[in-house]
């Protein structure tokens, strides 16, 4: 089963459009929703609530947030909860490389590989 993603609310611009272009030409589209979309958390949702939602929806969070997300993840895990994973995009990272990573990870990895971890997209 392919991985599914939740983009945080700061990923509503160029990366979202790049995913759309990738999905338009791919036979295996990347399954992603954004915070603020109809079937996703509301804009302004706090990190702890995003973690709870991603656990329930089984979607890996994709974010730029390397500041507060690690702390919230630690608290979430200490409370006995799980998350499918968190992918952090590095500042000034090439969009094409991010899209390629997300597409490859979605198709070539198992869900358990990312569980309860924060991974910086290479």
Secondary structure as UniProt FT lines:
FT   STRAND          4..7
FT   TURN            9..10
FT   HELIX           14..25
FT   STRAND          31..34
FT   TURN            35..36
FT   TURN            38..39
FT   TURN            43..44
FT   HELIX           47..57
FT   STRAND          60..63
FT   HELIX           69..78
FT   TURN            79..80
FT   STRAND          86..88
FT   TURN            91..92
FT   HELIX           95..108
FT   HELIX           111..113
FT   TURN            114..116
FT   STRAND          118..120
//
